[in-house]
Amino acid sequence: MPKIQCTGLSGSLRRHLLDRLAQRQITAEDLYQLKLWRESEPEAPDGLWYKDFGSFKICGEERFPKTFLLRRQAAKGKPL
């Protein structure tokens, strides 16, 4: 099964993710939790997925992250 890919993203996707990080006010502590999760090389399921970190969610499709959501926002797909 492929791994979730957080590097080598297209410029537009990378800008979108950075914009959402700023808009959602993701903290440095939150980013550290995201870093630890990424370092675990999580497997990418087919279709939509999300990872709930408690204070925010990262959502993606197949091996690519697509956006960040706030805690209260509903996510679609398979929870990781």
Contacts in CASP RR format, 6 or more apart in sequence:
PFRMAT RR
TARGET T0000
AUTHOR 0000-0000-0000
METHOD contacts of the structure
MODEL  1
MPKIQCTGLSGSLRRHLLDRLAQRQITAEDLYQLKLWRESEPEAPDGLWY
KDFGSFKICGEERFPKTFLLRRQAAKGKPL
1 43 0 8 1.000
1 44 0 8 1.000
1 45 0 8 1.000
2 43 0 8 1.000
2 44 0 8 1.000
2 62 0 8 1.000
2 63 0 8 1.000
3 41 0 8 1.000
3 42 0 8 1.000
3 43 0 8 1.000
3 44 0 8 1.000
3 63 0 8 1.000
4 38 0 8 1.000
4 41 0 8 1.000
4 42 0 8 1.000
4 43 0 8 1.000
4 44 0 8 1.000
4 63 0 8 1.000
4 64 0 8 1.000
4 65 0 8 1.000
5 44 0 8 1.000
5 63 0 8 1.000
5 64 0 8 1.000
6 38 0 8 1.000
6 65 0 8 1.000
8 14 0 8 1.000
9 17 0 8 1.000
9 64 0 8 1.000
9 65 0 8 1.000
13 64 0 8 1.000
13 66 0 8 1.000
16 66 0 8 1.000
16 67 0 8 1.000
17 65 0 8 1.000
17 67 0 8 1.000
17 68 0 8 1.000
20 67 0 8 1.000
20 68 0 8 1.000
21 31 0 8 1.000
21 68 0 8 1.000
24 56 0 8 1.000
24 68 0 8 1.000
24 69 0 8 1.000
24 70 0 8 1.000
26 34 0 8 1.000
26 55 0 8 1.000
26 56 0 8 1.000
26 68 0 8 1.000
27 55 0 8 1.000
30 53 0 8 1.000
30 55 0 8 1.000
30 56 0 8 1.000
33 53 0 8 1.000
34 53 0 8 1.000
34 58 0 8 1.000
37 51 0 8 1.000
37 53 0 8 1.000
42 51 0 8 1.000
42 80 0 8 1.000
44 62 0 8 1.000
44 63 0 8 1.000
45 62 0 8 1.000
45 78 0 8 1.000
45 80 0 8 1.000
46 62 0 8 1.000
47 61 0 8 1.000
47 62 0 8 1.000
47 77 0 8 1.000
47 78 0 8 1.000
48 59 0 8 1.000
48 60 0 8 1.000
48 61 0 8 1.000
48 76 0 8 1.000
48 77 0 8 1.000
48 78 0 8 1.000
49 59 0 8 1.000
49 60 0 8 1.000
49 61 0 8 1.000
49 77 0 8 1.000
49 78 0 8 1.000
49 79 0 8 1.000
49 80 0 8 1.000
50 57 0 8 1.000
50 58 0 8 1.000
50 59 0 8 1.000
50 60 0 8 1.000
50 69 0 8 1.000
50 75 0 8 1.000
50 76 0 8 1.000
50 77 0 8 1.000
50 78 0 8 1.000
50 79 0 8 1.000
50 80 0 8 1.000
51 57 0 8 1.000
51 58 0 8 1.000
51 79 0 8 1.000
51 80 0 8 1.000
52 75 0 8 1.000
52 79 0 8 1.000
54 71 0 8 1.000
55 71 0 8 1.000
56 68 0 8 1.000
56 69 0 8 1.000
56 70 0 8 1.000
56 71 0 8 1.000
57 68 0 8 1.000
57 69 0 8 1.000
57 70 0 8 1.000
57 71 0 8 1.000
57 73 0 8 1.000
57 75 0 8 1.000
58 65 0 8 1.000
58 67 0 8 1.000
58 68 0 8 1.000
58 69 0 8 1.000
59 65 0 8 1.000
59 66 0 8 1.000
59 67 0 8 1.000
59 68 0 8 1.000
59 69 0 8 1.000
59 75 0 8 1.000
59 76 0 8 1.000
59 77 0 8 1.000
60 66 0 8 1.000
60 67 0 8 1.000
69 75 0 8 1.000
END
